[in-house]
Amino acid sequence: MGLADKLKEVSVIDKNTFCAYKAMYDSLSDADKKALDDAWARKVPSMTILEILRSENIKSSNESIKRHRSGACKCPKPTK
């Protein structure tokens, strides 16, 4: 595959609404999403969750988790 073909296949990320945590979460299976939601509900520390994600080769960072959980990420927010 040549350069022109590769460039045609590149998808563009909307940096106004991109949230790395949400992108990671959306890639999980339904069972894994439920397990992650349950872990948050049990107040499992974010660093413990991050270590488990990484042990499963799931990319995430403490900063993206913190931003998302505090509402400071770029996820679309519900309008009132």
PDB file of N, CA, C and O in Angstrom:
ATOM      1  N   MET A   1       0.864  -1.174   0.000  1.00  0.00           N
ATOM      2  CA  MET A   1       0.000   0.000   0.000  1.00  0.00           C
ATOM      3  C   MET A   1       0.905   1.230   0.000  1.00  0.00           C
ATOM      4  O   MET A   1       1.838   1.329   0.797  1.00  0.00           O
ATOM      5  N   GLY A   2       0.618   2.150  -0.893  1.00  0.00           N
ATOM      6  CA  GLY A   2       1.424   3.347  -1.019  1.00  0.00           C
ATOM      7  C   GLY A   2       0.964   4.463  -0.093  1.00  0.00           C
ATOM      8  O   GLY A   2      -0.051   4.343   0.592  1.00  0.00           O
ATOM      9  N   LEU A   3       1.717   5.536  -0.083  1.00  0.00           N
ATOM     10  CA  LEU A   3       1.420   6.684   0.772  1.00  0.00           C
ATOM     11  C   LEU A   3       0.037   7.243   0.492  1.00  0.00           C
ATOM     12  O   LEU A   3      -0.719   7.513   1.426  1.00  0.00           O
ATOM     13  N   ALA A   4      -0.307   7.422  -0.778  1.00  0.00           N
ATOM     14  CA  ALA A   4      -1.614   7.991  -1.127  1.00  0.00           C
ATOM     15  C   ALA A   4      -2.752   7.141  -0.576  1.00  0.00           C
ATOM     16  O   ALA A   4      -3.737   7.678  -0.069  1.00  0.00           O
ATOM     17  N   ASP A   5      -2.625   5.818  -0.670  1.00  0.00           N
ATOM     18  CA  ASP A   5      -3.665   4.921  -0.161  1.00  0.00           C
ATOM     19  C   ASP A   5      -3.779   5.016   1.358  1.00  0.00           C
ATOM     20  O   ASP A   5      -4.885   5.047   1.898  1.00  0.00           O
ATOM     21  N   LYS A   6      -2.643   5.063   2.045  1.00  0.00           N
ATOM     22  CA  LYS A   6      -2.651   5.160   3.500  1.00  0.00           C
ATOM     23  C   LYS A   6      -3.288   6.464   3.966  1.00  0.00           C
ATOM     24  O   LYS A   6      -4.051   6.481   4.932  1.00  0.00           O
ATOM     25  N   LEU A   7      -2.970   7.556   3.275  1.00  0.00           N
ATOM     26  CA  LEU A   7      -3.525   8.854   3.670  1.00  0.00           C
ATOM     27  C   LEU A   7      -5.030   8.925   3.453  1.00  0.00           C
ATOM     28  O   LEU A   7      -5.735   9.609   4.194  1.00  0.00           O
ATOM     29  N   LYS A   8      -5.527   8.215   2.431  1.00  0.00           N
ATOM     30  CA  LYS A   8      -6.970   8.192   2.192  1.00  0.00           C
ATOM     31  C   LYS A   8      -7.705   7.481   3.325  1.00  0.00           C
ATOM     32  O   LYS A   8      -8.858   7.796   3.621  1.00  0.00           O
ATOM     33  N   GLU A   9      -7.028   6.513   3.961  1.00  0.00           N
ATOM     34  CA  GLU A   9      -7.664   5.702   4.997  1.00  0.00           C
ATOM     35  C   GLU A   9      -7.596   6.318   6.395  1.00  0.00           C
ATOM     36  O   GLU A   9      -8.223   5.812   7.325  1.00  0.00           O
ATOM     37  N   VAL A  10      -6.847   7.396   6.546  1.00  0.00           N
ATOM     38  CA  VAL A  10      -6.690   8.014   7.858  1.00  0.00           C
ATOM     39  C   VAL A  10      -8.001   8.659   8.285  1.00  0.00           C
ATOM     40  O   VAL A  10      -8.620   9.407   7.528  1.00  0.00           O
ATOM     41  N   SER A  11      -8.412   8.356   9.518  1.00  0.00           N
ATOM     42  CA  SER A  11      -9.605   9.015  10.045  1.00  0.00           C
ATOM     43  C   SER A  11      -9.160  10.208  10.887  1.00  0.00           C
ATOM     44  O   SER A  11      -8.097  10.189  11.507  1.00  0.00           O
ATOM     45  N   VAL A  12      -9.974  11.217  10.895  1.00  0.00           N
ATOM     46  CA  VAL A  12      -9.665  12.439  11.623  1.00  0.00           C
ATOM     47  C   VAL A  12     -10.441  12.441  12.934  1.00  0.00           C
ATOM     48  O   VAL A  12     -11.637  12.148  12.965  1.00  0.00           O
ATOM     49  N   ILE A  13      -9.746  12.774  14.011  1.00  0.00           N
ATOM     50  CA  ILE A  13     -10.369  12.850  15.326  1.00  0.00           C
ATOM     51  C   ILE A  13     -10.829  14.286  15.551  1.00  0.00           C
ATOM     52  O   ILE A  13     -10.068  15.233  15.348  1.00  0.00           O
ATOM     53  N   ASP A  14     -12.068  14.435  15.968  1.00  0.00           N
ATOM     54  CA  ASP A  14     -12.589  15.761  16.305  1.00  0.00           C
ATOM     55  C   ASP A  14     -12.030  16.148  17.663  1.00  0.00           C
ATOM     56  O   ASP A  14     -12.497  15.661  18.693  1.00  0.00           O
ATOM     57  N   LYS A  15     -11.034  17.021  17.667  1.00  0.00           N
ATOM     58  CA  LYS A  15     -10.370  17.390  18.911  1.00  0.00           C
ATOM     59  C   LYS A  15     -11.256  18.225  19.828  1.00  0.00           C
ATOM     60  O   LYS A  15     -10.901  18.452  20.985  1.00  0.00           O
ATOM     61  N   ASN A  16     -12.390  18.681  19.336  1.00  0.00           N
ATOM     62  CA  ASN A  16     -13.301  19.445  20.180  1.00  0.00           C
ATOM     63  C   ASN A  16     -14.127  18.551  21.089  1.00  0.00           C
ATOM     64  O   ASN A  16     -14.618  19.002  22.124  1.00  0.00           O
ATOM     65  N   THR A  17     -14.287  17.277  20.710  1.00  0.00           N
ATOM     66  CA  THR A  17     -15.121  16.378  21.500  1.00  0.00           C
ATOM     67  C   THR A  17     -14.419  15.068  21.849  1.00  0.00           C
ATOM     68  O   THR A  17     -15.038  14.193  22.454  1.00  0.00           O
ATOM     69  N   PHE A  18     -13.149  14.907  21.487  1.00  0.00           N
ATOM     70  CA  PHE A  18     -12.454  13.647  21.728  1.00  0.00           C
ATOM     71  C   PHE A  18     -12.086  13.499  23.198  1.00  0.00           C
ATOM     72  O   PHE A  18     -11.512  14.409  23.795  1.00  0.00           O
ATOM     73  N   CYS A  19     -12.414  12.365  23.769  1.00  0.00           N
ATOM     74  CA  CYS A  19     -12.040  12.017  25.143  1.00  0.00           C
ATOM     75  C   CYS A  19     -11.376  10.645  25.082  1.00  0.00           C
ATOM     76  O   CYS A  19     -12.003   9.664  24.683  1.00  0.00           O
ATOM     77  N   ALA A  20     -10.117  10.581  25.474  1.00  0.00           N
ATOM     78  CA  ALA A  20      -9.369   9.326  25.402  1.00  0.00           C
ATOM     79  C   ALA A  20     -10.003   8.245  26.273  1.00  0.00           C
ATOM     80  O   ALA A  20     -10.021   7.075  25.890  1.00  0.00           O
ATOM     81  N   TYR A  21     -10.520   8.624  27.433  1.00  0.00           N
ATOM     82  CA  TYR A  21     -11.156   7.632  28.305  1.00  0.00           C
ATOM     83  C   TYR A  21     -12.400   7.060  27.639  1.00  0.00           C
ATOM     84  O   TYR A  21     -12.601   5.846  27.642  1.00  0.00           O
ATOM     85  N   LYS A  22     -13.232   7.921  27.069  1.00  0.00           N
ATOM     86  CA  LYS A  22     -14.464   7.456  26.416  1.00  0.00           C
ATOM     87  C   LYS A  22     -14.132   6.558  25.228  1.00  0.00           C
ATOM     88  O   LYS A  22     -14.800   5.548  25.005  1.00  0.00           O
ATOM     89  N   ALA A  23     -13.105   6.922  24.470  1.00  0.00           N
ATOM     90  CA  ALA A  23     -12.693   6.094  23.331  1.00  0.00           C
ATOM     91  C   ALA A  23     -12.268   4.705  23.810  1.00  0.00           C
ATOM     92  O   ALA A  23     -12.620   3.695  23.199  1.00  0.00           O
ATOM     93  N   MET A  24     -11.507   4.662  24.912  1.00  0.00           N
ATOM     94  CA  MET A  24     -11.097   3.378  25.478  1.00  0.00           C
ATOM     95  C   MET A  24     -12.315   2.618  25.981  1.00  0.00           C
ATOM     96  O   MET A  24     -12.459   1.428  25.701  1.00  0.00           O
ATOM     97  N   TYR A  25     -13.196   3.292  26.722  1.00  0.00           N
ATOM     98  CA  TYR A  25     -14.386   2.658  27.292  1.00  0.00           C
ATOM     99  C   TYR A  25     -15.279   2.090  26.194  1.00  0.00           C
ATOM    100  O   TYR A  25     -15.781   0.972  26.310  1.00  0.00           O
ATOM    101  N   ASP A  26     -15.473   2.862  25.133  1.00  0.00           N
ATOM    102  CA  ASP A  26     -16.333   2.416  24.032  1.00  0.00           C
ATOM    103  C   ASP A  26     -15.774   1.193  23.306  1.00  0.00           C
ATOM    104  O   ASP A  26     -16.520   0.478  22.637  1.00  0.00           O
ATOM    105  N   SER A  27     -14.475   0.949  23.433  1.00  0.00           N
ATOM    106  CA  SER A  27     -13.870  -0.198  22.755  1.00  0.00           C
ATOM    107  C   SER A  27     -14.015  -1.491  23.570  1.00  0.00           C
ATOM    108  O   SER A  27     -13.711  -2.575  23.072  1.00  0.00           O
ATOM    109  N   LEU A  28     -14.475  -1.377  24.812  1.00  0.00           N
ATOM    110  CA  LEU A  28     -14.607  -2.551  25.677  1.00  0.00           C
ATOM    111  C   LEU A  28     -15.856  -3.359  25.345  1.00  0.00           C
ATOM    112  O   LEU A  28     -16.816  -2.841  24.774  1.00  0.00           O
ATOM    113  N   SER A  29     -15.827  -4.623  25.708  1.00  0.00           N
ATOM    114  CA  SER A  29     -17.015  -5.465  25.566  1.00  0.00           C
ATOM    115  C   SER A  29     -18.042  -5.021  26.609  1.00  0.00           C
ATOM    116  O   SER A  29     -17.698  -4.321  27.561  1.00  0.00           O
ATOM    117  N   ASP A  30     -19.286  -5.421  26.432  1.00  0.00           N
ATOM    118  CA  ASP A  30     -20.324  -5.063  27.398  1.00  0.00           C
ATOM    119  C   ASP A  30     -19.983  -5.587  28.791  1.00  0.00           C
ATOM    120  O   ASP A  30     -20.211  -4.897  29.785  1.00  0.00           O
ATOM    121  N   ALA A  31     -19.444  -6.791  28.868  1.00  0.00           N
ATOM    122  CA  ALA A  31     -19.074  -7.374  30.163  1.00  0.00           C
ATOM    123  C   ALA A  31     -17.960  -6.568  30.830  1.00  0.00           C
ATOM    124  O   ALA A  31     -17.987  -6.339  32.039  1.00  0.00           O
ATOM    125  N   ASP A  32     -16.980  -6.140  30.030  1.00  0.00           N
ATOM    126  CA  ASP A  32     -15.878  -5.352  30.591  1.00  0.00           C
ATOM    127  C   ASP A  32     -16.354  -3.962  31.011  1.00  0.00           C
ATOM    128  O   ASP A  32     -15.903  -3.433  32.027  1.00  0.00           O
ATOM    129  N   LYS A  33     -17.262  -3.371  30.236  1.00  0.00           N
ATOM    130  CA  LYS A  33     -17.828  -2.064  30.633  1.00  0.00           C
ATOM    131  C   LYS A  33     -18.531  -2.187  31.973  1.00  0.00           C
ATOM    132  O   LYS A  33     -18.357  -1.340  32.849  1.00  0.00           O
ATOM    133  N   LYS A  34     -19.330  -3.247  32.138  1.00  0.00           N
ATOM    134  CA  LYS A  34     -20.052  -3.451  33.395  1.00  0.00           C
ATOM    135  C   LYS A  34     -19.074  -3.639  34.544  1.00  0.00           C
ATOM    136  O   LYS A  34     -19.268  -3.071  35.619  1.00  0.00           O
ATOM    137  N   ALA A  35     -18.024  -4.429  34.333  1.00  0.00           N
ATOM    138  CA  ALA A  35     -17.030  -4.667  35.376  1.00  0.00           C
ATOM    139  C   ALA A  35     -16.322  -3.364  35.752  1.00  0.00           C
ATOM    140  O   ALA A  35     -16.061  -3.115  36.929  1.00  0.00           O
ATOM    141  N   LEU A  36     -16.015  -2.542  34.763  1.00  0.00           N
ATOM    142  CA  LEU A  36     -15.360  -1.259  35.025  1.00  0.00           C
ATOM    143  C   LEU A  36     -16.312  -0.328  35.779  1.00  0.00           C
ATOM    144  O   LEU A  36     -15.913   0.314  36.750  1.00  0.00           O
ATOM    145  N   ASP A  37     -17.551  -0.255  35.340  1.00  0.00           N
ATOM    146  CA  ASP A  37     -18.549   0.567  36.038  1.00  0.00           C
ATOM    147  C   ASP A  37     -18.709   0.115  37.487  1.00  0.00           C
ATOM    148  O   ASP A  37     -18.796   0.941  38.396  1.00  0.00           O
ATOM    149  N   ASP A  38     -18.748  -1.194  37.695  1.00  0.00           N
ATOM    150  CA  ASP A  38     -18.882  -1.742  39.042  1.00  0.00           C
ATOM    151  C   ASP A  38     -17.668  -1.387  39.906  1.00  0.00           C
ATOM    152  O   ASP A  38     -17.807  -1.081  41.090  1.00  0.00           O
ATOM    153  N   ALA A  39     -16.476  -1.431  39.301  1.00  0.00           N
ATOM    154  CA  ALA A  39     -15.257  -1.087  40.043  1.00  0.00           C
ATOM    155  C   ALA A  39     -15.301   0.376  40.488  1.00  0.00           C
ATOM    156  O   ALA A  39     -14.944   0.696  41.622  1.00  0.00           O
ATOM    157  N   TRP A  40     -15.742   1.264  39.588  1.00  0.00           N
ATOM    158  CA  TRP A  40     -15.873   2.680  39.971  1.00  0.00           C
ATOM    159  C   TRP A  40     -16.888   2.826  41.095  1.00  0.00           C
ATOM    160  O   TRP A  40     -16.657   3.580  42.040  1.00  0.00           O
ATOM    161  N   ALA A  41     -18.005   2.118  41.007  1.00  0.00           N
ATOM    162  CA  ALA A  41     -19.054   2.207  42.027  1.00  0.00           C
ATOM    163  C   ALA A  41     -18.546   1.717  43.388  1.00  0.00           C
ATOM    164  O   ALA A  41     -18.984   2.201  44.432  1.00  0.00           O
ATOM    165  N   ARG A  42     -17.612   0.746  43.365  1.00  0.00           N
ATOM    166  CA  ARG A  42     -17.029   0.231  44.608  1.00  0.00           C
ATOM    167  C   ARG A  42     -15.884   1.111  45.099  1.00  0.00           C
ATOM    168  O   ARG A  42     -15.257   0.822  46.118  1.00  0.00           O
ATOM    169  N   LYS A  43     -15.620   2.191  44.360  1.00  0.00           N
ATOM    170  CA  LYS A  43     -14.565   3.151  44.701  1.00  0.00           C
ATOM    171  C   LYS A  43     -13.160   2.537  44.670  1.00  0.00           C
ATOM    172  O   LYS A  43     -12.308   2.853  45.501  1.00  0.00           O
ATOM    173  N   VAL A  44     -12.945   1.654  43.694  1.00  0.00           N
ATOM    174  CA  VAL A  44     -11.605   1.117  43.473  1.00  0.00           C
ATOM    175  C   VAL A  44     -10.733   2.289  43.017  1.00  0.00           C
ATOM    176  O   VAL A  44     -11.145   3.048  42.140  1.00  0.00           O
ATOM    177  N   PRO A  45      -9.539   2.452  43.591  1.00  0.00           N
ATOM    178  CA  PRO A  45      -8.675   3.585  43.215  1.00  0.00           C
ATOM    179  C   PRO A  45      -8.339   3.575  41.715  1.00  0.00           C
ATOM    180  O   PRO A  45      -8.164   2.519  41.106  1.00  0.00           O
ATOM    181  N   SER A  46      -8.254   4.775  41.148  1.00  0.00           N
ATOM    182  CA  SER A  46      -8.001   4.890  39.707  1.00  0.00           C
ATOM    183  C   SER A  46      -6.677   4.255  39.307  1.00  0.00           C
ATOM    184  O   SER A  46      -6.577   3.682  38.223  1.00  0.00           O
ATOM    185  N   MET A  47      -5.657   4.345  40.157  1.00  0.00           N
ATOM    186  CA  MET A  47      -4.369   3.741  39.802  1.00  0.00           C
ATOM    187  C   MET A  47      -4.470   2.212  39.757  1.00  0.00           C
ATOM    188  O   MET A  47      -3.796   1.576  38.947  1.00  0.00           O
ATOM    189  N   THR A  48      -5.291   1.626  40.605  1.00  0.00           N
ATOM    190  CA  THR A  48      -5.500   0.181  40.577  1.00  0.00           C
ATOM    191  C   THR A  48      -6.203  -0.211  39.281  1.00  0.00           C
ATOM    192  O   THR A  48      -5.824  -1.179  38.621  1.00  0.00           O
ATOM    193  N   ILE A  49      -7.231   0.554  38.929  1.00  0.00           N
ATOM    194  CA  ILE A  49      -7.946   0.284  37.673  1.00  0.00           C
ATOM    195  C   ILE A  49      -7.008   0.457  36.488  1.00  0.00           C
ATOM    196  O   ILE A  49      -7.017  -0.356  35.564  1.00  0.00           O
ATOM    197  N   LEU A  50      -6.202   1.507  36.510  1.00  0.00           N
ATOM    198  CA  LEU A  50      -5.257   1.746  35.421  1.00  0.00           C
ATOM    199  C   LEU A  50      -4.272   0.584  35.289  1.00  0.00           C
ATOM    200  O   LEU A  50      -3.984   0.148  34.174  1.00  0.00           O
ATOM    201  N   GLU A  51      -3.757   0.082  36.397  1.00  0.00           N
ATOM    202  CA  GLU A  51      -2.834  -1.056  36.353  1.00  0.00           C
ATOM    203  C   GLU A  51      -3.508  -2.284  35.741  1.00  0.00           C
ATOM    204  O   GLU A  51      -2.895  -3.016  34.963  1.00  0.00           O
ATOM    205  N   ILE A  52      -4.772  -2.502  36.099  1.00  0.00           N
ATOM    206  CA  ILE A  52      -5.497  -3.654  35.550  1.00  0.00           C
ATOM    207  C   ILE A  52      -5.740  -3.464  34.054  1.00  0.00           C
ATOM    208  O   ILE A  52      -5.567  -4.402  33.276  1.00  0.00           O
ATOM    209  N   LEU A  53      -6.136  -2.266  33.649  1.00  0.00           N
ATOM    210  CA  LEU A  53      -6.332  -1.993  32.218  1.00  0.00           C
ATOM    211  C   LEU A  53      -5.039  -2.270  31.453  1.00  0.00           C
ATOM    212  O   LEU A  53      -5.048  -2.952  30.429  1.00  0.00           O
ATOM    213  N   ARG A  54      -3.939  -1.738  31.958  1.00  0.00           N
ATOM    214  CA  ARG A  54      -2.652  -1.922  31.285  1.00  0.00           C
ATOM    215  C   ARG A  54      -2.233  -3.391  31.252  1.00  0.00           C
ATOM    216  O   ARG A  54      -1.618  -3.835  30.283  1.00  0.00           O
ATOM    217  N   SER A  55      -2.563  -4.151  32.307  1.00  0.00           N
ATOM    218  CA  SER A  55      -2.210  -5.574  32.316  1.00  0.00           C
ATOM    219  C   SER A  55      -2.954  -6.336  31.227  1.00  0.00           C
ATOM    220  O   SER A  55      -2.528  -7.413  30.811  1.00  0.00           O
ATOM    221  N   GLU A  56      -4.073  -5.770  30.767  1.00  0.00           N
ATOM    222  CA  GLU A  56      -4.852  -6.364  29.679  1.00  0.00           C
ATOM    223  C   GLU A  56      -4.534  -5.712  28.329  1.00  0.00           C
ATOM    224  O   GLU A  56      -5.256  -5.901  27.351  1.00  0.00           O
ATOM    225  N   ASN A  57      -3.441  -4.942  28.294  1.00  0.00           N
ATOM    226  CA  ASN A  57      -3.000  -4.226  27.085  1.00  0.00           C
ATOM    227  C   ASN A  57      -4.036  -3.227  26.591  1.00  0.00           C
ATOM    228  O   ASN A  57      -4.174  -3.003  25.388  1.00  0.00           O
ATOM    229  N   ILE A  58      -4.764  -2.628  27.533  1.00  0.00           N
ATOM    230  CA  ILE A  58      -5.730  -1.579  27.206  1.00  0.00           C
ATOM    231  C   ILE A  58      -5.067  -0.263  27.552  1.00  0.00           C
ATOM    232  O   ILE A  58      -4.714  -0.014  28.705  1.00  0.00           O
ATOM    233  N   LYS A  59      -4.900   0.581  26.538  1.00  0.00           N
ATOM    234  CA  LYS A  59      -4.196   1.840  26.746  1.00  0.00           C
ATOM    235  C   LYS A  59      -5.104   2.866  27.412  1.00  0.00           C
ATOM    236  O   LYS A  59      -6.235   3.098  26.985  1.00  0.00           O
ATOM    237  N   SER A  60      -4.578   3.468  28.465  1.00  0.00           N
ATOM    238  CA  SER A  60      -5.254   4.557  29.150  1.00  0.00           C
ATOM    239  C   SER A  60      -4.201   5.266  29.979  1.00  0.00           C
ATOM    240  O   SER A  60      -3.074   4.786  30.101  1.00  0.00           O
ATOM    241  N   SER A  61      -4.561   6.396  30.544  1.00  0.00           N
ATOM    242  CA  SER A  61      -3.627   7.118  31.403  1.00  0.00           C
ATOM    243  C   SER A  61      -4.371   7.655  32.612  1.00  0.00           C
ATOM    244  O   SER A  61      -5.587   7.842  32.585  1.00  0.00           O
ATOM    245  N   ASN A  62      -3.616   7.898  33.669  1.00  0.00           N
ATOM    246  CA  ASN A  62      -4.211   8.446  34.875  1.00  0.00           C
ATOM    247  C   ASN A  62      -4.828   9.813  34.591  1.00  0.00           C
ATOM    248  O   ASN A  62      -5.882  10.148  35.132  1.00  0.00           O
ATOM    249  N   GLU A  63      -4.177  10.590  33.752  1.00  0.00           N
ATOM    250  CA  GLU A  63      -4.695  11.928  33.428  1.00  0.00           C
ATOM    251  C   GLU A  63      -6.015  11.863  32.675  1.00  0.00           C
ATOM    252  O   GLU A  63      -6.934  12.623  32.982  1.00  0.00           O
ATOM    253  N   SER A  64      -6.128  10.970  31.694  1.00  0.00           N
ATOM    254  CA  SER A  64      -7.397  10.885  30.950  1.00  0.00           C
ATOM    255  C   SER A  64      -8.518  10.380  31.851  1.00  0.00           C
ATOM    256  O   SER A  64      -9.666  10.806  31.719  1.00  0.00           O
ATOM    257  N   ILE A  65      -8.185   9.472  32.768  1.00  0.00           N
ATOM    258  CA  ILE A  65      -9.187   8.986  33.719  1.00  0.00           C
ATOM    259  C   ILE A  65      -9.634  10.127  34.628  1.00  0.00           C
ATOM    260  O   ILE A  65     -10.830  10.334  34.829  1.00  0.00           O
ATOM    261  N   LYS A  66      -8.661  10.873  35.181  1.00  0.00           N
ATOM    262  CA  LYS A  66      -8.998  11.993  36.076  1.00  0.00           C
ATOM    263  C   LYS A  66      -9.858  13.036  35.368  1.00  0.00           C
ATOM    264  O   LYS A  66     -10.863  13.496  35.911  1.00  0.00           O
ATOM    265  N   ARG A  67      -9.453  13.411  34.140  1.00  0.00           N
ATOM    266  CA  ARG A  67     -10.216  14.431  33.397  1.00  0.00           C
ATOM    267  C   ARG A  67     -11.646  13.963  33.154  1.00  0.00           C
ATOM    268  O   ARG A  67     -12.592  14.730  33.332  1.00  0.00           O
ATOM    269  N   HIS A  68     -11.805  12.714  32.751  1.00  0.00           N
ATOM    270  CA  HIS A  68     -13.139  12.207  32.456  1.00  0.00           C
ATOM    271  C   HIS A  68     -13.983  12.129  33.727  1.00  0.00           C
ATOM    272  O   HIS A  68     -15.136  12.561  33.733  1.00  0.00           O
ATOM    273  N   ARG A  69     -13.424  11.590  34.785  1.00  0.00           N
ATOM    274  CA  ARG A  69     -14.190  11.407  36.021  1.00  0.00           C
ATOM    275  C   ARG A  69     -14.551  12.728  36.678  1.00  0.00           C
ATOM    276  O   ARG A  69     -15.554  12.814  37.386  1.00  0.00           O
ATOM    277  N   SER A  70     -13.740  13.767  36.449  1.00  0.00           N
ATOM    278  CA  SER A  70     -14.049  15.070  37.042  1.00  0.00           C
ATOM    279  C   SER A  70     -14.943  15.914  36.153  1.00  0.00           C
ATOM    280  O   SER A  70     -15.419  16.970  36.570  1.00  0.00           O
ATOM    281  N   GLY A  71     -15.177  15.448  34.914  1.00  0.00           N
ATOM    282  CA  GLY A  71     -16.008  16.205  33.975  1.00  0.00           C
ATOM    283  C   GLY A  71     -15.225  17.257  33.206  1.00  0.00           C
ATOM    284  O   GLY A  71     -15.811  18.071  32.493  1.00  0.00           O
ATOM    285  N   ALA A  72     -13.899  17.244  33.347  1.00  0.00           N
ATOM    286  CA  ALA A  72     -13.066  18.225  32.654  1.00  0.00           C
ATOM    287  C   ALA A  72     -12.617  17.777  31.272  1.00  0.00           C
ATOM    288  O   ALA A  72     -11.875  18.492  30.599  1.00  0.00           O
ATOM    289  N   CYS A  73     -13.062  16.591  30.840  1.00  0.00           N
ATOM    290  CA  CYS A  73     -12.689  16.093  29.521  1.00  0.00           C
ATOM    291  C   CYS A  73     -13.538  16.792  28.448  1.00  0.00           C
ATOM    292  O   CYS A  73     -14.343  17.675  28.745  1.00  0.00           O
ATOM    293  N   LYS A  74     -13.339  16.381  27.225  1.00  0.00           N
ATOM    294  CA  LYS A  74     -14.051  17.015  26.112  1.00  0.00           C
ATOM    295  C   LYS A  74     -15.245  16.219  25.634  1.00  0.00           C
ATOM    296  O   LYS A  74     -15.739  16.452  24.531  1.00  0.00           O
ATOM    297  N   CYS A  75     -15.723  15.276  26.449  1.00  0.00           N
ATOM    298  CA  CYS A  75     -16.939  14.555  26.081  1.00  0.00           C
ATOM    299  C   CYS A  75     -18.088  15.541  25.924  1.00  0.00           C
ATOM    300  O   CYS A  75     -18.180  16.513  26.673  1.00  0.00           O
ATOM    301  N   PRO A  76     -18.957  15.296  24.959  1.00  0.00           N
ATOM    302  CA  PRO A  76     -20.150  16.154  24.856  1.00  0.00           C
ATOM    303  C   PRO A  76     -20.937  16.093  26.168  1.00  0.00           C
ATOM    304  O   PRO A  76     -21.239  15.013  26.675  1.00  0.00           O
ATOM    305  N   LYS A  77     -21.257  17.248  26.697  1.00  0.00           N
ATOM    306  CA  LYS A  77     -22.003  17.315  27.956  1.00  0.00           C
ATOM    307  C   LYS A  77     -23.489  17.472  27.663  1.00  0.00           C
ATOM    308  O   LYS A  77     -23.865  18.135  26.696  1.00  0.00           O
ATOM    309  N   PRO A  78     -24.335  16.867  28.493  1.00  0.00           N
ATOM    310  CA  PRO A  78     -25.781  17.013  28.278  1.00  0.00           C
ATOM    311  C   PRO A  78     -26.199  18.475  28.429  1.00  0.00           C
ATOM    312  O   PRO A  78     -25.695  19.191  29.294  1.00  0.00           O
ATOM    313  N   THR A  79     -27.106  18.893  27.593  1.00  0.00           N
ATOM    314  CA  THR A  79     -27.604  20.268  27.699  1.00  0.00           C
ATOM    315  C   THR A  79     -28.836  20.282  28.603  1.00  0.00           C
ATOM    316  O   THR A  79     -29.589  19.311  28.673  1.00  0.00           O
ATOM    317  N   LYS A  80     -29.016  21.390  29.279  1.00  0.00           N
ATOM    318  CA  LYS A  80     -30.147  21.500  30.213  1.00  0.00           C
ATOM    319  C   LYS A  80     -31.367  22.032  29.537  1.00  0.00           C
ATOM    320  O   LYS A  80     -32.408  22.187  30.175  1.00  0.00           O
TER     321      LYS A  80
END
